[in-house]
Amino acid sequence: MTSHMTAHAHSIHHRRAHQGLHPTVYRSMIVLTIWFVLSIWMFFNSGAYVGLALAMITLFFLIIVAIPVLLWTTWLHNAAPNETRSSEESFHDWALEDFATWTGRLDGREAAMQILLPIAAVSIGMFIFGLVFYFDVPHAGY
C-alpha cells in the first residue's frame, strides 16, 4: 500500500501545472459581475440620489472587470507562444490538470471553484436580496 501511495504522489508532482487561468474562468467572472451590477440596477433604483449611487457602483465594477481583462490581454500579446496554450485547449482538459499557486498545486477544477465561488455567492445573494426587497418592501415596487 505504501508503494501505491508513493507512486501516486510521485505522478502528481510530475504532472504539468498551468500558470494561468483558462479564458472560461475569466468569462465566468465577467458574467457574474455583470449579473451583480444588473441586480443592483433592477432592484435598487429608487430613492434620492439613486442615479449617482448607481453610476458609482457601475463605474467601480467596470474598473474591477477592466483591470483583469487588460492584464490578461497584455499577457496574451507579450507571452511566448507555448505559454498561451491554456487559451487554446478546452476547459475540460484545463480542469483535469494542475494549477500552480504560490502555496502549491491545486486541481484545475478546484482552483476554478475557489476563484469563482466568492463572486458567484455575492451575485446570487444580491439577486435574492433584491427579489426579497422588491416583493417585501411596499415602496420598492415600480
Number of C-alpha atoms within 10 A of each C-alpha: 6 7 8 9 10 11 11 11 11 11 10 15 11 8 10 11 18 21 13 16 20 22 16 13 16 17 12 15 20 20 15 18 20 17 18 22 19 16 21 19 18 13 21 18 17 14 9 8 9 13 13 10 13 16 11 12 14 18 12 13 15 15 11 13 17 13 10 14 15 11 10 16 11 11 14 14 10 11 11 10 9 7 14 17 14 17 15 10 12 13 17 11 10 21 18 12 18 22 22 18 13 5 6 8 16 16 18 23 17 14 19 19 13 11 15 16 13 11 18 19 13 15 22 15 14 19 20 14 14 19 16 12 16 17 12 11 10 9 11 15 13 8
